[in-house]
Amino acid sequence: MTHPVKAATGAKLSRRAFVTGVAAAAVLPGVASAQDAALDELLSAPGRGNWNDQFDAGLSGVAKVATAQPVFSQNTVAALAQAIETHRGIVQMGGWPAVPQDKVLKIGLQSGAVPYLRQRLAVSGDLPQSAANNSPAFDSYVDAGVKRFQERHGLPADGVVAEYTFKALNVPADLRFGQLQTNLQRFQAMTEGFPARFVMVNVPAAAIEAVEDGRVAQRHTAIVGKVDRQTPILNSAITNLNLNPYWHAPASIVQKDIIPMVRKDPQYLAKSNIHIFNGQGREVPPEMIDWNSDEAVKYLFRQEPGKNNAMSSVKINFPNPHAVYMHDTPQQGLFSKLMRFDSSGCVRVQNVRDLIVWLAKYEQGWDRQAIESVIASRQRKDIDLQNPVPVFFTYITAWASDPATVQFRDDIYHRDGAAALASGDLTAQAYAPGQVNPYAQGDNSQTF
């Protein structure tokens, strides 16, 4: 779908130009293995950049991964192409070692798995070469390296190597290499120009960026569609904000969710402040409907504004054939979940009021104070944007802010072509702990 809105200000960036002119990075000449000489050769290769210089074991937080660079950026594609060459070299020479999963690892512990963890982190650039030794101690260097690795993979950066961190560590290098190639192709398929101001929803990351003049102005955690109710990929433009909106339940939700709830609890609709209307706009009493059938699907279900409304304080509208939108939610606890694939296709936005203030900042009379005042009144109000903001729903599972800082996310909707990246069990195709990747022999350059 081509984007309906052209940039009103700022130079238009050709996405085709966006992915050309990228210089190839040097291929790594070595591999992480049990042989110290080979590991040293790999870790000291010039193509790795200055990763060692970026480390400080005294850091109390995560080594720098966060950036104001958008995912949709010329620099992203250049860095992604160089990261592909780095991973090509790792794969050609045998991959990285897997980490034995005998117990949870964290700072202060001693374990025979730690030397493998050190080597694994060093090969991916999360640990300096000087710390890639055979020490079994989980020290401050390893803690900082684990935190950096976790942040790059969308995991809580707590420094604790448990189930999900083990799974991410033990994805073979050839699968990560293929994942990078697949995502570069996704960028190359984008032929439209990006406007100066836009919103990007990255579904696999369950994350949102509000971008202005080439920099991320805001980032938001999101809740996106379940595997069986997927959030669609689309390009559109945000045209309208509903403050204190009604919620109209789609027929699919009436059938799959509301009818079963009413069967269990006849007072469910009253408790949820949901009213039923027929095609003439007249309200229908719930007791007039046969809830043991699908009769209810033919009616309109409307939830009144209020704290229990499914969209809570705001609904963000943009034209699209899928009838999806972004919105607030009364279930704020869902944003703290690691797996945030919990909706019926629409996108819930954490701290959504910050986003709508940003969306409306060029609309006369709609500053934060005005917006908060309307929300506090519980009265329904529409804001029609005179300056529509382009919005992109995209599917990017790997990207890079620089060649040494590569981000990976699970292929939650099974679109990358590798079962181990899609199944939720990232160890499905992982190799044996303590071993290099047995699948990586020769040039493994096919796209997964």
N, C-alpha and C positions, 0 to 999 in steps of 0.2 A: 504494500500500500504506500503510495507516495504521500508525503506530508502536506496537509492542506494549508499550512501557514508558512509564509516566507518571513525571514528575519527582517524586522523593521529597522534595526540598527545593527552595526557591526558588519565586518566583512563575512561573506558567505564562504564556508570552508568546504571544498569539494572532497567528498569521502574517497573518491578514487585517488586524488592527489594525496589524501590522508594516509594511504597505504603504500605509496611508491617512494622511491628514493632512499630506501633504508639500507644502510651498510651492514654487511654480515659481520657478526662477531667472530673472534677466533675460536676454533674448535678446541675443546679441552684435550690435552695430550695424555692424560692419565686416568686412573679409576680408583675408587675406594675399594680396597681389598685387605686381606690379612697381611699383605706384604707392606711393610712400612715404606719402602722405597717407592712403590707404585702409588701409595696414598700421598706421600709427600710431593711426588711429581704432579699429581692431579691438583692438589690444593695450592701449589705454587704457580700454576699455569697462568700466563699473562691475561688470558681471556676472562679470568674471573673478576677483573676489576680490583677495586680497593676495599674488598669486604672486611679484611682484617682491621683496617683503619677505622671502621665504623663501630667497633666493639669497645665496650667498657664494662667490665664485670662488676663495677661498683654501681651500675645503674639499678635503681630500685624498681623501675618500671620496665616496659618492653623496649628493646632496641628499636630505633625509629623505623616504622613501617607506614604510619599514617601520612597522608599527603593531601594537599589541596588540589592535586591534579585529577580531573574527571576521568572516569573509565572511557568515555567518548572523547578522546584527545589524540592529536597527532603524535605526541610523545608516547602515548600508550602503545600505539601500533609499532613504532620504531623500537621501543624497549621489548615488546613481545617478540618481534622478529629476531632480535639478538638473543633473547632467552631461549628461543627454539634452537639456535645453533649451540648454545651452551649445553642444553639437554641432549641434543644430538650427540655431542661428544661424550657425555656421560653414558648414554645408551650404547654407543659403539664400543666402548671400552669395558662394558660389563655391568653398568648400573651402580646403585648404592647398596650398602649392606642393610639387611633387615634387622630389626631390634627385637630380641627375645622378649616375650610377654609373660614372664614368670610372675611378676608382681608390679604393683603401682610404684613408680619411681618419682622421687621428689628430693628437694635440696636436703642435704645432710645424710642421705642414705648411701650405703656402699652396696654395689651389685655387680655381678659379672656381665650384666646387660649394658652397663654404662659405657664401656669402651665402644660397643657397637653403636650406641646412641651418639657418642661423641663423633664417630666417623660419619654417621648418617647426617648429622647436623652440619658437619664441616663441608661435605660434598655439596649440599644444597645452599651453602653460603650463610648459614645461621650460627656458625661457630668459627672462631679464628683458627688458623692452621696450628698455632702454638698449643691450642687446647685439645687437638685431635690426637690424643695419646691413649695409652692403655690403662690409665688410672681408673679404678672402679668407683671413685668418689664422685657423687653428684654435687659438684661445687657451684659457686656463684656464676662461673662462666657457663656451665651447662644450663643452669637455671635461666640465665639471660637468653641463651640460644633456644631453649624450649619455648620460652615466651614469644620470641620473634617468630618461630615456626608456627606456633598456635595462631598468632594474629594473622599470618599470611594465609591460613587455612580456615579463617572464620570461626575459630574455636576460642573459648574463654582463655585469656592469656594469664593463667594462674601458675604456670611452671610445673604443673603436676602431669606426669605422663600416665594416663589411665586409658580406658577403653577407646574413646574417640581419637585421642592423640596417637595411640598405637596404630589404629587403623590408617590414619593419614600418613604416618611415618612409613608404613609398610606397603603403600601403593607402589608397585614397581616403577622404575624410572621410564620404561618404555610407554607405560600408560599415561604418565604425566606428559611425556613428549608428544604423544598423539593428541592429548587434550589441548595442548598449546597450539598444535597445527590446526585442529578443528576450529578453535576460536579465532585464529588469524583469518581463516576462511570466512567466518561470520563477519568480521570487520570488512574484509574485501568485498563482500556481497552488498555492503551498504553504499549506495551510489548517490544518495541525496546529500545536500549540504546541511550542516547544523546551524541553527540560529544562535544569536548571541546569548539568549536566555531560554532555558528549557529545563524540564524535569525528566529524569531517567529512573525507571524502575527496573532493577536487575533481579529477575525472578529467582534464579538459583541462589543468589546471595541473600534474598529476602531483605533487600536494602534499597534505599532511594537516595538519589542525589539531586539537589536543586543547583543548577549551574548558571553562572552569570559571567560573561566576559572571560571565558576560558578557565575559570576557577570554581571549585565547589563552594557555594555559599552556605549550604546546609546539607547534613546527612541525617537520614532517618532510618531507624529500624522498621521493618515491615512484616506483616503477616500476609502470605500469599496463598494461592490455591493448593488444595490437597492434590495428590497424584490422580485421583479419580474425578477431580473437579478443577482442572488446571486453569491458572491465570493465562489468558491468551497473550500472544505477541502482537503488538499493534503500534501504529503511529497515529497520533491525533493532536488535538490542542485543547487545553483546559479553558472552558468558556464561561463556567458558572460555578458559584459556591452557594450551597444551601446551608444556612445557619439554622440550627434546631430543626432538622429535616424530619418529615415523615419517612417511615421505611415501608416500602411496598415489597412484600415477599414475592420473589419469582415463583412461577409454577413448580419448578424443580424442587425448591425448598419447601413449598407447601406439601408436595407429595412425599419427599424424602424425610422431612423433619417435623413439620407442624402437625400433620395428620397423626403420625405415631405418638407425638407428645400429647395431643388431645385425647387419644385413646387411653393413655396411661393416666392422665389427669384432666378431667373435664373442666377444671378451673384454670387451665394453663393460659388460655387467651385473655381472661380477665386479669390474671396476675401480671401478664406481659403487656397489658394495655393495647391489645390488638383488636381491631374492629373489622368486620366482614361486610363487603358491599357487593351488590349485584351489578349487572351491566347498565342499569338505569341510575346508578348512584345511590340506591336505597340500601340502608343498613339491613343485614340479614342476621337474625338471632342464631347463635351457634346451635341451639337445640333443634333448629329446623333443617339441619344438615345430617346426612347419613355418614357418620365417621367411619363406618366399616366398609366404605367404598371410596373411590377417588372423586366423588361428587364435588368435594371442596375445591378441587383444582380449578374449576370454572369460575370461581369468585375472586374478588380482589381482597387481599389481606393487607391492612394498613395499621402500622404501629405508630401511635401518637408520639410527638416529641417528649423528651424527658430523659432522666438519668439511666433508665433501663432500655432506651431505644437502641436498636442494634447498631446504629451509626452514631449514637451519642450526640456530640455537639455539631458535627459538620459532615457534609457530603461534597465531594469534589467531582464535578461532571465534565465529561468530554465526549463528543460524538464517536460512537464505535458500534459495529454490528453485533458485538457480543453482550451488550447491555451491562458492562462492568464499569466500576467507578472506584475511586479511593474514598476512604472515610475514617472517622474516629471510631472508637469502640469503648464500651464500658468494661471490657475484659482486659484491663491493662496488664495483668499478670502474664498474658500470653507472650508479651514482648521479651520477657526474660528467658524464654525457652530456647534451647539450642536449635531444635528443629521447628521452624516457624512456617510450616506448610499446613495451615489449619483452616483456611477459608473455603468458600464455595466458588472462588474465582476472582472476587473483588479483592482490593488491597487495603488492608488496615494500616494506618500510619501512626507511629509513636510520635508524641509531641506535635500533633497535627496542627495545633494553633500557630506554632512558629511557621509552619509551611504556608498556611493560608494568609498569614500576615505578609510573608514574602511574595506570594502570588498577587496580592491585592495592593502592593505598596505603590503602584503607579495609578491606582484608581482613586479619584478625588473623593474625600470624605470617609475613606475606609482605612484608618490607621488602627493600631492594636487596640487603643482605648475604645474606639467605636465598635470594633468586632467583639471584644470582650463584653461590652455593655449589652449588645443584642443577645449573645449567648446566655448571659446571666438572666435575661428577661424570660427565657423559655418560649419566646415568640418566634414563629417561623419567619425567616427573611431570606430573600435571594440577593446575591451580588452577581450581576452580569458583568463579566470582565470586558472592558472596552479594548483591552490589550491582551488577547488570548495568549496563553503560554503553551508552546509545544510540549508534548509529552510522548516519551518513547517507553513502551514496555518491551524489554529485550531479554535475551537468554545468553548470558556470558558466564562460563564456568572457569575461565582462566584469563588473566590479564596481567600487565606489568606496569608499574609506575616508573621503574628503571630496570635495566637488565638484571640486576641483582635482587630485585624485590618483586617476586612473582606471586600473585594471589591465585589460589585454587579454591573451588567450591564443589560440593557434590552435584552430580548430574541427576537431580531429583526427578526429572521427567523423562529420563532415559533417552536423551537426544544426542549423546556424544558417541554412541556406538560401542562402548566397552562396558560389559556387564558389571565389572568390579567398581566402576565409577558411578553406576546407576542404582545398584541394588540396595544401598544403605549398609551393606556389609563389605567394607572396603578391603577386607582380608580375603575375599573370595578368590582373587587371583594373585594374592601376595605370595612371595616365595618364602622358603623356610627361614626361620630366624637364624641370624648369623651367617647367612649365605648371600652372595651376590646374585643378581637377577639371572636365572638360567635361560630366560627367553631372549635376552639381548645378545645376539650373535651377529656380528657384521652390521651392515647398514640397515637399520630398522626405521625407514623413513615413511612408511605408509601412513595414511590418515585413518585414525580410529573413529 
